[in-house]
Amino acid sequence: MSEQGGLVLLCPGQGAQKVGMGKAWADSCPAAAQTFAAADEALANLETFRDTPLSTCCFEGPGARLDRTDIAQPALFTCAVASWQGLLERGESRPLAAAAGLSLGEYTALHLAGAFGFVDALRLVALRGRLMQEAAEASRGGMVALIGADEAKAGELCDAAREDEVLVCANFNAPGQIVLSGDLAACERAVEKAGEFGIRATPLQVAGAFHSPLMQPAADGLAEALADVEIRSPRFPVWSNVTAEPHAGDDPDSLRKRLVEQLVQPVRWLQGCLDLLAAVRGGEGNPAPAFHELAPGAVLRGLMRRIERTCEVTSHDGPPDA
């Protein structure tokens, strides 16, 4: 699995966005600037970006606009791809051994592995963001971050707070870091009851109940779009958020199915990272690849520190000399 001197790419998900993201890459690397220009052109006919191009949303904000799900998702995808193109332009030549992305970052990883073309992947991510925004606006949902809970204890809290509404585990991010998702009232009950289970709970400022059954309308719309998109075999393993294992590279229908399930099933980032680490672990004469996080930010580096402290991750929020 591992390639001597190779790289494992980690691709950020929603929540990593920030005003100014990608600008240093675009200013210093023509290849990164071209990625943003291509994204602006590909999305120009969408109502969301008709008056304000995606690159302007990234570079200038405002933050309230960039934080919208329908804008943040294509913006994050483009920023990550632009940073990789910038790294290539600056001489990065090590082979890619594997990749993983958090939620929408899985699309970035799949694109870089050759499963989707850039424009196809960008338009899928833009559609995904719009469908999730619409599903969030059609339901009264929320999310709650738990600190100090394992999966069993988080499940018990869900059972105690759910009543007749939706409340599920949505993200397994790192040891002791789990996020719940569901109807807003159920989330509020979970916050109230968390202390009884020895858990700290904090409501998250999000548009809706992502990675829960309340996203089923978005999943249905995404399934229709995915059916019409060409999917090629990834050139290297890409880990699935749903299964915490590599996608079946020779089965495009399985990949489509997993991406649809991802909207309503939990993101198993912790389990996926542990499986990925085991798969690429080096042996004698075959050292493990280096882990690199694409722009923006360093959220995934922070999670990896909690998952496996000995795994060093280099983040590329901007060019090294920016």
Backbone bond lengths (Angstrom), bond angles and torsions (degrees), N, CA, C in turn:
res aa  C-N    CA-C-N  psi(-1)  N-CA   C-N-CA  omega(-1)  CA-C   N-CA-C  phi
1 M - - - 1.461 - - 1.519 110.88 -
2 S 1.348 118.45 -53.12 1.455 119.66 -174.41 1.519 110.76 -78.26
3 E 1.339 115.22 148.75 1.442 121.54 178.09 1.507 108.51 -116.26
4 Q 1.339 116.40 131.85 1.452 120.79 -177.63 1.526 109.56 -57.44
5 G 1.335 115.57 127.49 1.444 120.54 179.82 1.507 114.78 73.20
6 G 1.328 118.46 10.32 1.453 121.47 -177.08 1.513 112.93 -83.28
7 L 1.332 114.02 -177.01 1.454 121.26 -177.06 1.515 110.69 -127.11
8 V 1.327 115.90 147.63 1.459 123.62 165.31 1.524 106.50 -113.68
9 L 1.329 116.86 125.49 1.453 121.34 -179.50 1.522 110.83 -98.87
10 L 1.329 115.78 134.52 1.459 123.13 173.64 1.526 107.65 -112.73
11 C 1.336 116.44 128.90 1.464 121.83 -171.10 1.526 109.70 -116.33
12 P 1.318 118.29 123.02 1.470 121.56 -172.21 1.516 113.41 -71.03
13 G 1.328 114.26 159.45 1.455 122.15 179.24 1.513 111.68 -116.57
14 Q 1.330 115.23 -173.76 1.460 120.51 -176.92 1.521 110.51 -60.71
15 G 1.314 115.19 139.50 1.458 122.28 -173.70 1.514 111.27 112.35
16 A 1.337 117.09 -23.16 1.463 121.21 178.51 1.525 111.93 -83.90
17 Q 1.344 118.02 -10.63 1.458 119.88 -175.16 1.521 112.01 -65.09
18 K 1.339 115.62 148.90 1.459 122.41 176.92 1.520 107.89 -158.28
19 V 1.312 116.21 148.11 1.458 120.44 179.34 1.522 109.69 -63.27
20 G 1.326 116.09 133.55 1.463 121.82 -177.74 1.509 113.50 98.17
21 M 1.338 116.42 -4.38 1.462 118.53 -175.00 1.530 110.79 -64.98
22 G 1.325 114.50 136.05 1.454 121.65 177.87 1.512 115.03 82.66
23 K 1.331 118.85 -12.00 1.468 120.17 -174.84 1.517 111.76 -65.27
24 A 1.337 117.07 -42.24 1.465 119.08 179.79 1.521 111.01 -62.51
25 W 1.329 117.28 -37.16 1.463 120.75 176.06 1.528 110.34 -64.81
26 A 1.336 116.81 -46.64 1.464 120.30 -178.03 1.524 111.78 -65.47
27 D 1.336 117.10 -35.35 1.458 120.82 -178.50 1.531 112.57 -71.57
28 S 1.340 116.58 -28.53 1.467 119.06 -172.76 1.524 113.82 -107.65
29 C 1.335 117.90 -14.65 1.464 120.49 -175.28 1.527 109.93 -130.83
30 P 1.325 118.34 113.23 1.469 120.35 177.93 1.523 113.45 -55.25
31 A 1.336 117.99 -35.08 1.464 119.96 -179.56 1.530 110.94 -65.61
32 A 1.329 116.90 -38.05 1.465 120.10 176.78 1.520 110.54 -68.79
33 A 1.331 117.17 -41.63 1.459 120.68 177.92 1.521 110.67 -60.99
34 Q 1.331 117.31 -38.77 1.447 120.91 179.28 1.519 111.38 -66.28
35 T 1.323 117.53 -33.92 1.467 120.89 177.06 1.527 110.26 -62.27
36 F 1.335 116.97 -44.77 1.467 119.75 178.03 1.525 110.87 -65.54
37 A 1.339 116.94 -39.43 1.463 119.94 178.99 1.526 111.05 -63.49
38 A 1.329 116.36 -40.88 1.464 120.28 178.70 1.524 110.85 -65.04
39 A 1.324 117.02 -37.48 1.463 120.71 177.99 1.527 110.83 -66.48
40 D 1.328 116.39 -43.70 1.467 119.76 177.84 1.525 110.59 -57.45
41 E 1.326 116.06 -43.47 1.458 120.15 -178.94 1.535 111.47 -67.13
42 A 1.315 117.14 -42.40 1.462 120.94 -176.59 1.520 112.32 -66.66
43 L 1.341 117.52 -28.96 1.465 121.18 -175.43 1.524 112.70 -104.65
44 A 1.324 117.33 4.12 1.466 120.86 -171.24 1.526 112.56 -60.97
45 N 1.321 118.37 -28.99 1.467 120.96 -177.42 1.524 113.68 -85.67
46 L 1.332 117.14 -6.98 1.461 119.74 177.67 1.525 109.84 -77.86
47 E 1.313 116.35 137.56 1.466 120.06 -178.61 1.525 111.63 -56.70
48 T 1.330 116.99 -35.49 1.463 121.52 -177.89 1.521 112.05 -58.83
49 F 1.341 117.01 -34.00 1.462 120.49 -173.87 1.524 112.61 -115.51
50 R 1.335 117.44 13.82 1.459 120.18 -175.68 1.523 111.58 -66.53
51 D 1.313 117.61 -39.36 1.464 121.57 -177.69 1.526 112.94 -96.19
52 T 1.327 116.19 -27.62 1.467 120.52 -178.40 1.520 109.04 -130.70
53 P 1.343 118.62 108.69 1.466 120.59 -179.11 1.524 111.93 -60.08
54 L 1.329 115.17 155.75 1.459 120.42 -179.87 1.526 111.26 -56.52
55 S 1.330 117.82 -42.38 1.459 119.90 -178.29 1.525 111.40 -60.63
56 T 1.337 117.15 -37.52 1.463 120.11 177.57 1.520 110.89 -65.86
57 C 1.328 117.04 -39.68 1.474 120.04 175.81 1.519 110.63 -58.15
58 C 1.333 116.50 -42.61 1.465 120.86 -178.97 1.524 111.65 -67.91
59 F 1.338 116.01 -48.42 1.463 120.50 -170.73 1.523 113.17 -80.07
60 E 1.356 117.02 -32.78 1.463 120.29 -170.83 1.526 113.81 -120.62
61 G 1.325 118.22 -15.45 1.453 120.31 -178.27 1.514 111.95 76.11
62 P 1.336 118.59 -143.80 1.469 127.23 2.92 1.524 112.97 -70.66
63 G 1.318 115.44 165.61 1.449 120.74 -175.79 1.509 113.47 -58.26
64 A 1.333 117.06 -38.79 1.467 119.59 -178.82 1.517 111.06 -62.48
65 R 1.326 117.04 -33.68 1.464 120.22 177.98 1.525 110.55 -74.42
66 L 1.315 116.16 -45.27 1.466 120.33 -178.50 1.524 111.52 -63.50
67 D 1.318 117.71 -28.05 1.460 120.92 -178.54 1.533 113.05 -77.10
68 R 1.318 117.71 -12.74 1.468 119.53 177.20 1.529 108.98 -61.48
69 T 1.322 116.00 137.21 1.463 120.66 -176.81 1.524 112.17 -58.12
70 D 1.348 116.48 -38.83 1.459 118.99 -177.06 1.527 113.01 -72.66
71 I 1.328 117.33 -15.07 1.460 121.66 177.13 1.524 111.18 -103.43
72 A 1.324 116.84 -41.73 1.466 120.57 -177.02 1.525 111.91 -59.84
73 Q 1.335 117.35 -39.67 1.460 118.33 -173.69 1.525 113.02 -67.68
74 P 1.341 120.89 -52.35 1.464 117.99 175.87 1.526 112.56 -65.27
75 A 1.322 117.78 -29.38 1.463 120.44 178.25 1.524 110.98 -65.67
76 L 1.316 117.16 -44.55 1.464 121.00 179.86 1.525 111.11 -66.41
77 F 1.321 117.21 -41.67 1.456 120.72 177.29 1.529 110.33 -58.26
78 T 1.330 116.48 -49.29 1.461 120.54 -177.72 1.520 111.49 -64.13
79 C 1.310 117.10 -42.43 1.466 120.86 -179.03 1.526 110.98 -61.65
80 A 1.323 117.13 -43.70 1.463 120.79 -179.66 1.525 110.68 -64.47
81 V 1.329 117.33 -45.34 1.467 120.50 179.22 1.521 110.10 -63.43
82 A 1.332 117.16 -40.92 1.464 120.63 179.30 1.522 111.17 -61.42
83 S 1.331 117.04 -40.70 1.468 119.08 179.47 1.526 111.02 -65.41
84 W 1.330 117.20 -36.76 1.471 120.09 176.99 1.522 110.62 -67.22
85 Q 1.320 117.70 -41.89 1.460 119.96 177.18 1.528 110.67 -62.97
86 G 1.321 115.99 -36.14 1.457 119.50 175.85 1.517 112.42 -65.12
87 L 1.313 116.75 -41.38 1.464 120.31 177.63 1.528 110.98 -62.84
88 L 1.335 116.71 -41.79 1.460 119.96 177.80 1.527 110.76 -62.67
89 E 1.318 116.48 -42.67 1.466 120.58 179.86 1.523 111.05 -62.42
90 R 1.314 116.26 -32.32 1.460 120.74 -179.46 1.524 113.10 -85.67
91 G 1.329 116.67 7.25 1.455 119.10 170.51 1.512 116.40 107.97
92 E 1.345 118.53 5.31 1.465 119.65 177.23 1.533 108.90 -63.76
93 S 1.314 116.10 122.08 1.479 119.54 -175.09 1.524 112.99 -132.08
94 R 1.324 117.20 2.93 1.458 118.76 -179.58 1.529 110.60 -69.53
95 P 1.317 118.24 144.40 1.469 120.36 -179.49 1.523 111.37 -68.54
96 L 1.317 115.79 150.41 1.457 121.08 177.34 1.522 109.12 -87.90
97 A 1.323 115.66 124.81 1.457 121.02 -178.04 1.521 112.39 -93.77
98 A 1.334 117.06 -32.61 1.462 121.14 -176.18 1.518 108.24 -170.76
99 A 1.347 115.91 167.83 1.461 120.90 176.92 1.519 109.50 -153.35
100 A 1.324 114.23 155.05 1.462 121.65 174.83 1.513 107.59 -148.66
101 G 1.326 116.55 147.71 1.451 120.87 177.94 1.506 110.71 -136.81
102 L 1.322 116.09 143.55 1.456 121.75 -178.74 1.521 109.45 -83.38
103 S 1.327 116.43 113.26 1.459 123.20 179.15 1.527 109.90 56.74
104 L 1.352 119.77 -112.82 1.457 119.07 -178.42 1.522 111.34 -61.19
105 G 1.344 117.95 -23.13 1.456 121.13 177.49 1.516 113.08 -61.16
106 E 1.335 116.91 -18.76 1.459 120.24 176.35 1.535 110.54 -63.66
107 Y 1.331 116.96 -32.47 1.466 120.72 176.73 1.527 110.38 -67.61
108 T 1.327 116.87 -39.63 1.464 120.35 176.27 1.518 110.08 -60.04
109 A 1.330 115.81 -47.54 1.465 120.38 -179.16 1.526 110.74 -60.71
110 L 1.323 116.95 -43.01 1.468 120.53 -179.57 1.528 111.41 -66.70
111 H 1.324 116.99 -38.96 1.465 119.03 176.60 1.531 110.77 -62.34
112 L 1.320 117.24 -46.45 1.461 120.16 -178.29 1.526 111.57 -65.61
113 A 1.334 116.54 -23.75 1.462 120.66 175.80 1.524 112.23 -85.55
114 G 1.337 117.26 -1.21 1.459 120.67 176.33 1.510 115.17 89.76
115 A 1.343 118.46 7.10 1.465 119.92 -179.28 1.526 111.71 -71.66
116 F 1.333 117.17 -35.55 1.459 123.26 178.50 1.519 109.03 -125.08
117 G 1.330 117.59 146.11 1.450 120.71 165.97 1.518 110.25 -70.27
118 F 1.329 117.09 163.30 1.466 120.94 -175.87 1.522 111.35 -60.72
119 V 1.322 117.61 -50.15 1.461 120.27 -176.12 1.527 110.85 -66.60
120 D 1.322 117.83 -42.13 1.466 120.21 177.39 1.524 110.90 -59.15
121 A 1.333 116.18 -47.05 1.464 119.99 -178.38 1.520 110.96 -65.08
122 L 1.342 116.97 -42.14 1.466 120.53 -179.07 1.522 110.79 -62.80
123 R 1.328 116.81 -45.34 1.462 119.45 -179.87 1.519 111.76 -66.75
124 L 1.342 117.28 -34.90 1.461 119.81 175.27 1.523 110.98 -63.42
125 V 1.332 115.87 -44.91 1.459 119.93 -179.22 1.528 110.67 -65.32
126 A 1.336 116.88 -39.50 1.468 119.75 177.42 1.532 110.73 -63.45
127 L 1.337 116.56 -42.05 1.460 120.10 176.78 1.523 110.78 -64.74
128 R 1.318 116.22 -43.90 1.465 120.71 178.68 1.527 110.46 -57.09
129 G 1.330 116.68 -45.70 1.455 120.27 179.27 1.516 112.25 -62.37
130 R 1.345 116.73 -42.15 1.470 120.11 179.64 1.529 110.84 -65.85
131 L 1.330 116.77 -44.30 1.461 119.89 -179.92 1.529 111.40 -63.75
132 M 1.317 117.24 -39.28 1.471 120.31 178.24 1.520 110.67 -68.20
133 Q 1.342 117.30 -38.62 1.463 120.87 176.59 1.529 109.86 -61.17
134 E 1.345 116.79 -45.00 1.463 120.48 -179.57 1.521 111.26 -65.46
135 A 1.340 117.23 -41.57 1.464 119.83 178.85 1.522 110.86 -64.89
136 A 1.325 116.72 -36.12 1.463 120.29 178.37 1.525 111.07 -66.62
137 E 1.345 115.70 -41.31 1.461 119.40 -179.20 1.518 112.16 -70.09
138 A 1.352 116.46 -24.83 1.469 120.49 -179.19 1.518 112.52 -84.76
139 S 1.320 117.91 -10.87 1.465 121.71 -179.77 1.518 108.94 -129.63
140 R 1.295 116.15 157.23 1.470 120.69 -179.94 1.526 107.18 -103.03
141 G 1.337 114.81 84.53 1.454 119.46 -173.92 1.513 112.81 -119.69
142 G 1.316 114.73 170.62 1.457 121.05 179.16 1.512 110.44 -157.23
143 M 1.339 115.32 179.89 1.459 122.14 177.78 1.520 108.71 -139.98
144 V 1.332 115.71 151.66 1.461 122.17 -176.42 1.524 108.65 -134.60
145 A 1.319 116.76 127.56 1.463 121.29 176.42 1.523 109.74 -88.08
146 L 1.325 115.54 131.36 1.465 121.72 177.89 1.516 109.75 -109.46
147 I 1.313 116.36 136.13 1.465 122.37 173.76 1.526 107.77 -118.88
148 G 1.330 115.71 128.43 1.454 120.19 177.61 1.515 114.01 94.07
149 A 1.324 117.71 16.21 1.468 120.85 -179.08 1.517 110.26 -115.06
150 D 1.345 115.86 139.57 1.459 119.38 166.25 1.529 107.33 -94.85
151 E 1.342 116.64 179.00 1.456 119.59 -174.37 1.527 111.46 -62.43
152 A 1.325 117.45 -39.41 1.463 119.99 -178.39 1.526 111.47 -65.50
153 K 1.341 115.73 -44.48 1.465 119.16 -179.05 1.530 111.01 -68.25
154 A 1.322 117.13 -38.02 1.465 120.24 176.95 1.527 110.57 -63.29
155 G 1.331 116.69 -38.52 1.455 120.62 177.18 1.512 112.08 -64.51
156 E 1.327 116.82 -38.86 1.462 120.13 177.45 1.524 111.18 -63.86
157 L 1.339 116.22 -40.46 1.465 119.50 178.23 1.531 110.30 -64.10
158 C 1.320 116.93 -41.41 1.470 120.01 176.79 1.525 110.82 -58.67
159 D 1.316 116.23 -46.22 1.464 120.21 -179.38 1.527 111.40 -61.10
160 A 1.346 115.99 -37.18 1.464 119.96 -177.49 1.525 112.02 -74.44
161 A 1.339 117.78 -28.41 1.457 120.94 -172.82 1.524 113.48 -104.91
162 R 1.321 118.47 -12.24 1.461 121.00 -170.74 1.530 113.06 -68.08
163 E 1.336 117.27 -44.86 1.461 122.99 -170.54 1.525 108.93 54.63
164 D 1.326 119.71 -124.67 1.467 119.90 -177.68 1.531 111.55 -104.85
165 E 1.330 116.10 23.40 1.457 120.52 -177.56 1.533 110.39 -114.90
166 V 1.323 115.62 -176.92 1.466 121.74 179.46 1.520 109.52 -90.63
167 L 1.318 116.24 128.56 1.466 122.05 172.15 1.518 107.57 -157.48
168 V 1.323 116.78 116.64 1.463 122.24 -174.87 1.526 110.13 -139.95
169 C 1.326 115.62 163.09 1.458 120.93 169.68 1.528 107.77 -75.20
170 A 1.338 116.99 128.59 1.458 121.26 -173.91 1.519 113.27 -112.35
171 N 1.312 117.46 -31.31 1.469 121.39 -178.45 1.522 109.82 -140.73
172 F 1.319 115.58 128.25 1.459 121.91 169.98 1.529 105.98 -109.07
173 N 1.324 116.45 91.32 1.460 120.88 -167.77 1.517 114.18 -87.01
174 A 1.331 116.35 -39.82 1.465 121.49 -176.35 1.522 106.75 -165.81
175 P 1.329 118.17 167.79 1.470 118.86 178.18 1.531 111.40 -54.23
176 G 1.321 115.84 124.04 1.461 120.49 179.51 1.503 115.08 78.90
177 Q 1.333 118.22 4.54 1.466 121.48 -179.87 1.532 109.24 -123.53
178 I 1.326 115.38 103.41 1.459 122.77 -179.04 1.517 108.23 -128.95
179 V 1.321 116.74 145.61 1.465 121.62 178.34 1.523 108.88 -117.92
180 L 1.341 115.73 132.96 1.458 121.97 174.74 1.528 109.58 -96.97
181 S 1.327 115.95 156.77 1.454 121.22 -178.71 1.520 109.07 -147.23
182 G 1.338 116.74 142.64 1.454 119.46 177.72 1.507 112.46 163.39
183 D 1.326 115.50 -162.25 1.457 120.75 178.56 1.526 110.17 -58.60
184 L 1.342 115.70 143.04 1.457 120.25 -174.02 1.521 112.41 -58.44
185 A 1.310 117.46 -42.25 1.474 120.18 -179.04 1.526 110.46 -63.66
186 A 1.333 117.44 -38.93 1.460 120.63 178.16 1.523 110.62 -66.69
187 C 1.323 116.69 -38.22 1.470 119.90 176.44 1.531 110.67 -62.86
188 E 1.327 116.30 -40.40 1.468 119.68 178.85 1.517 111.16 -64.73
189 R 1.333 117.14 -38.29 1.468 119.75 177.13 1.533 110.39 -66.32
190 A 1.318 117.32 -36.43 1.466 120.50 178.99 1.527 110.52 -62.88
191 V 1.333 116.63 -40.81 1.467 120.14 178.25 1.524 110.04 -62.76
192 E 1.335 116.08 -41.15 1.464 120.27 -179.28 1.522 112.22 -66.68
193 K 1.338 117.01 -36.77 1.459 120.90 -173.73 1.531 113.43 -91.77
194 A 1.326 118.17 -9.96 1.465 120.39 -172.20 1.518 112.66 -57.33
195 G 1.332 117.24 -38.57 1.458 120.42 -178.54 1.516 112.88 -60.18
196 E 1.331 117.43 -30.50 1.459 120.71 178.55 1.529 111.71 -64.48
197 F 1.333 116.72 -21.92 1.464 121.93 -178.91 1.530 111.91 -104.72
198 G 1.338 116.40 8.45 1.458 120.08 -179.39 1.518 113.10 70.56
199 I 1.334 116.53 30.27 1.457 122.43 -176.10 1.523 109.04 -118.78
200 R 1.340 116.17 141.82 1.456 120.83 170.04 1.521 108.46 -93.21
201 A 1.329 117.08 133.93 1.460 121.37 -176.37 1.519 110.14 -130.35
202 T 1.331 115.58 134.26 1.464 121.26 -178.85 1.525 109.42 -132.26
203 P 1.347 118.00 123.88 1.471 119.24 175.82 1.532 110.15 -63.64
204 L 1.335 117.26 141.81 1.455 122.04 179.13 1.521 110.20 -100.63
205 Q 1.323 115.91 146.25 1.461 121.49 177.23 1.535 108.10 -86.12
206 V 1.317 116.07 87.27 1.463 122.13 -178.57 1.513 109.30 -130.43
207 A 1.338 115.47 164.10 1.460 120.28 -176.72 1.514 112.80 -73.93
208 G 1.345 117.31 -28.25 1.453 118.76 -176.04 1.509 112.39 -170.89
209 A 1.328 114.89 -168.08 1.468 122.04 -174.92 1.526 110.00 -90.87
210 F 1.319 116.27 77.25 1.459 120.56 -178.02 1.524 110.99 -70.65
211 H 1.333 115.39 153.00 1.463 123.18 179.70 1.536 111.45 55.46
212 S 1.316 114.42 42.66 1.466 121.33 175.91 1.525 108.35 -139.85
213 P 1.333 117.91 169.11 1.474 119.98 177.82 1.522 114.31 -58.41
214 L 1.334 118.13 -18.11 1.461 120.08 178.26 1.532 112.11 -69.05
215 M 1.322 116.92 -11.43 1.468 121.66 176.98 1.534 112.15 -93.43
216 Q 1.336 118.05 9.51 1.465 119.68 -177.31 1.533 113.23 -58.25
217 P 1.343 119.66 -40.02 1.470 117.73 176.68 1.529 112.61 -58.79
218 A 1.330 117.12 -38.07 1.465 120.25 177.22 1.519 110.67 -66.58
219 A 1.331 117.17 -39.46 1.461 121.04 178.95 1.521 110.93 -62.78
220 D 1.322 117.04 -40.10 1.463 120.32 179.85 1.527 111.09 -64.09
221 G 1.327 116.26 -43.09 1.461 119.80 178.79 1.513 112.09 -67.30
222 L 1.328 117.29 -38.25 1.458 120.61 179.33 1.528 110.62 -66.73
223 A 1.334 117.34 -37.34 1.470 120.70 179.62 1.526 110.44 -59.60
224 E 1.327 116.90 -41.00 1.460 120.15 178.71 1.524 111.21 -62.81
225 A 1.322 117.04 -42.67 1.466 120.59 -178.89 1.522 111.55 -68.47
226 L 1.323 116.85 -41.03 1.462 120.73 -178.44 1.527 111.66 -64.38
227 A 1.321 116.42 -30.53 1.460 120.02 -178.87 1.521 111.85 -62.44
228 D 1.342 116.90 -24.35 1.461 121.28 -176.50 1.523 113.58 -100.77
229 V 1.332 117.54 4.04 1.468 121.06 -176.87 1.521 109.95 -104.56
230 E 1.334 115.83 133.12 1.463 119.85 176.18 1.527 109.80 -70.17
231 I 1.326 115.36 130.80 1.460 121.27 176.71 1.527 108.38 -122.33
232 R 1.322 115.28 125.22 1.460 121.48 179.38 1.523 110.03 -103.08
233 S 1.313 116.57 163.39 1.463 120.93 178.86 1.528 109.82 -66.92
234 P 1.321 118.94 126.70 1.462 120.46 177.41 1.530 111.08 -58.87
235 R 1.333 115.49 142.88 1.464 120.37 -178.90 1.519 112.14 -74.82
236 F 1.309 117.18 -18.57 1.460 122.58 177.41 1.526 107.71 -148.24
237 P 1.327 118.38 163.10 1.472 120.22 -175.47 1.526 112.77 -63.45
238 V 1.318 115.03 136.93 1.461 122.40 174.17 1.519 107.52 -124.57
239 W 1.321 116.23 127.16 1.466 120.81 -174.10 1.520 111.19 -81.49
240 S 1.317 115.71 136.81 1.461 123.35 178.67 1.523 110.75 -85.70
241 N 1.332 116.94 134.83 1.462 121.07 175.05 1.518 112.15 -65.18
242 V 1.335 116.45 -31.31 1.466 121.06 -174.27 1.524 111.29 -76.43
243 T 1.332 117.22 -47.61 1.463 121.05 -174.49 1.524 113.21 -95.15
244 A 1.352 117.43 -15.70 1.467 122.64 -173.67 1.527 111.58 61.51
245 E 1.334 115.90 25.61 1.461 122.92 177.67 1.526 108.35 -134.93
246 P 1.334 117.99 166.37 1.471 118.97 178.57 1.519 111.62 -64.03
247 H 1.331 115.35 146.07 1.451 119.86 172.41 1.530 109.88 -61.25
248 A 1.326 115.46 149.12 1.464 120.46 173.32 1.530 107.66 -72.36
249 G 1.314 116.38 103.75 1.452 120.98 -169.77 1.506 115.21 -63.46
250 D 1.320 117.32 -25.75 1.460 120.32 -176.82 1.528 112.75 -100.76
251 D 1.335 117.01 17.30 1.465 120.70 -176.31 1.525 109.47 -133.62
252 P 1.339 118.01 85.39 1.471 119.90 -178.10 1.522 113.55 -61.47
253 D 1.319 118.52 -30.31 1.466 120.03 179.05 1.523 111.25 -68.35
254 S 1.335 116.27 -35.55 1.463 119.66 175.36 1.522 110.34 -64.76
255 L 1.329 116.45 -40.86 1.465 119.91 179.41 1.524 110.14 -63.69
256 R 1.334 117.03 -44.25 1.468 120.19 176.48 1.526 110.91 -57.33
257 K 1.326 116.16 -45.25 1.464 121.54 -177.97 1.529 110.85 -60.76
258 R 1.321 116.66 -43.34 1.469 120.48 -178.54 1.528 111.10 -66.40
259 L 1.325 117.81 -37.77 1.455 120.06 179.96 1.528 111.45 -68.61
260 V 1.323 117.14 -34.09 1.465 120.14 175.05 1.532 109.93 -69.18
261 E 1.326 116.36 -45.96 1.470 120.55 179.75 1.527 111.62 -60.36
262 Q 1.325 115.80 -31.00 1.461 120.19 -176.50 1.524 112.15 -57.26
263 L 1.334 117.91 -29.23 1.462 120.27 -178.04 1.520 112.94 -72.28
264 V 1.331 117.56 -24.83 1.468 120.55 -175.05 1.526 112.39 -118.57
265 Q 1.319 117.77 -4.15 1.459 122.59 179.84 1.533 110.04 -110.00
266 P 1.323 118.21 160.79 1.470 119.53 -179.81 1.526 112.75 -69.33
267 V 1.320 115.03 149.09 1.459 122.69 173.43 1.531 107.62 -85.51
268 R 1.335 115.79 114.42 1.464 120.39 -176.47 1.535 109.62 -98.44
269 W 1.329 114.64 64.82 1.460 120.52 -176.87 1.524 111.67 -65.95
270 L 1.318 117.62 -44.40 1.463 121.16 179.63 1.517 110.73 -57.67
271 Q 1.331 117.17 -52.05 1.458 120.14 -177.85 1.523 110.95 -65.12
272 G 1.337 116.88 -38.38 1.457 120.15 179.60 1.515 112.27 -64.37
273 C 1.329 116.92 -41.47 1.468 119.95 178.84 1.524 111.24 -65.21
274 L 1.325 117.32 -40.12 1.468 119.56 177.84 1.521 111.01 -63.70
275 D 1.326 117.20 -40.93 1.461 120.91 178.01 1.526 110.60 -66.29
276 L 1.320 116.55 -41.86 1.460 121.43 178.10 1.520 111.01 -62.51
277 L 1.319 117.49 -45.53 1.459 121.27 179.19 1.526 111.20 -59.89
278 A 1.326 116.85 -41.98 1.461 120.21 179.11 1.521 111.21 -65.45
279 A 1.336 116.56 -36.26 1.463 120.65 -176.46 1.519 112.67 -71.34
280 V 1.335 117.23 -34.08 1.465 119.65 -174.81 1.526 112.34 -102.62
281 R 1.318 116.12 5.16 1.469 118.52 -178.98 1.523 109.95 -58.52
282 G 1.311 116.54 130.61 1.460 121.29 -177.48 1.510 112.12 -78.65
283 G 1.317 115.13 157.06 1.452 122.34 173.80 1.516 109.74 -123.93
284 E 1.293 116.24 -169.88 1.455 120.26 -178.60 1.527 109.65 -60.59
285 G 1.320 115.75 125.50 1.454 120.70 179.52 1.513 114.22 76.78
286 N 1.330 117.51 3.98 1.463 120.62 -178.68 1.520 109.10 -145.48
287 P 1.335 116.93 75.82 1.462 120.57 -175.01 1.517 112.14 -64.45
288 A 1.321 115.65 152.83 1.466 120.98 -179.61 1.529 110.01 -66.73
289 P 1.325 116.77 149.30 1.465 119.72 176.74 1.527 111.68 -65.10
290 A 1.320 114.95 162.27 1.462 121.44 174.87 1.526 109.36 -85.07
291 F 1.338 116.68 144.84 1.465 122.03 179.43 1.528 109.40 -98.13
292 H 1.337 115.87 128.77 1.462 121.25 179.51 1.523 109.57 -130.55
293 E 1.343 115.55 134.29 1.463 122.56 178.78 1.520 109.18 -102.66
294 L 1.323 116.45 126.26 1.450 120.65 178.78 1.526 110.75 -78.08
295 A 1.343 115.36 164.92 1.464 120.91 -178.72 1.536 110.18 -67.81
296 P 1.350 115.50 155.99 1.456 128.80 0.65 1.532 112.27 -97.77
297 G 1.330 115.57 164.19 1.450 121.59 169.59 1.511 115.20 75.92
298 A 1.331 114.34 -166.80 1.458 121.77 -177.83 1.525 110.84 -142.30
299 V 1.330 117.07 32.63 1.464 121.41 -178.81 1.522 111.06 -61.05
300 L 1.330 117.14 -44.61 1.460 120.35 -175.27 1.523 111.71 -71.91
301 R 1.308 117.12 -31.45 1.471 119.64 173.33 1.526 109.70 -61.52
302 G 1.336 116.61 -42.28 1.458 119.93 178.61 1.515 112.33 -63.42
303 L 1.334 117.09 -41.59 1.463 119.68 178.16 1.525 110.80 -65.22
304 M 1.337 117.23 -40.02 1.461 119.47 -179.20 1.518 111.44 -64.67
305 R 1.320 117.76 -32.93 1.471 119.96 176.41 1.521 110.68 -59.25
306 R 1.326 116.76 -35.99 1.462 120.54 179.53 1.524 111.79 -79.29
307 I 1.329 116.16 -28.04 1.463 120.05 -178.05 1.529 111.15 -80.54
308 E 1.330 116.28 -48.20 1.473 121.58 -179.40 1.520 108.08 -151.44
309 R 1.334 114.62 98.07 1.468 120.16 -172.74 1.521 112.73 -60.40
310 T 1.317 118.13 -27.12 1.461 119.81 -177.73 1.525 113.15 -77.29
311 C 1.338 117.20 -10.03 1.463 120.50 179.27 1.526 109.15 -88.23
312 E 1.312 116.62 111.45 1.463 121.52 179.69 1.527 109.72 -87.73
313 V 1.317 115.77 131.66 1.462 121.94 179.73 1.525 108.27 -118.36
314 T 1.318 116.83 128.68 1.457 122.50 175.13 1.520 108.76 -96.09
315 S 1.334 117.29 122.33 1.453 121.41 -179.90 1.525 110.15 -96.57
316 H 1.332 115.37 147.31 1.463 121.32 -175.27 1.541 109.72 -123.72
317 D 1.315 115.71 57.92 1.469 120.46 179.45 1.531 110.19 -60.17
318 G 1.316 116.64 -32.25 1.454 122.79 176.65 1.519 108.40 -154.01
319 P 1.342 118.25 173.18 1.460 120.69 177.08 1.531 110.32 -58.61
320 P 1.329 117.87 148.23 1.468 120.87 -176.73 1.531 113.46 -55.03
321 D 1.340 118.01 -31.50 1.452 120.94 -175.63 1.511 112.73 -100.42
322 A 1.353 116.68 10.19 1.472 119.12 -177.65 1.527 110.69 -76.63
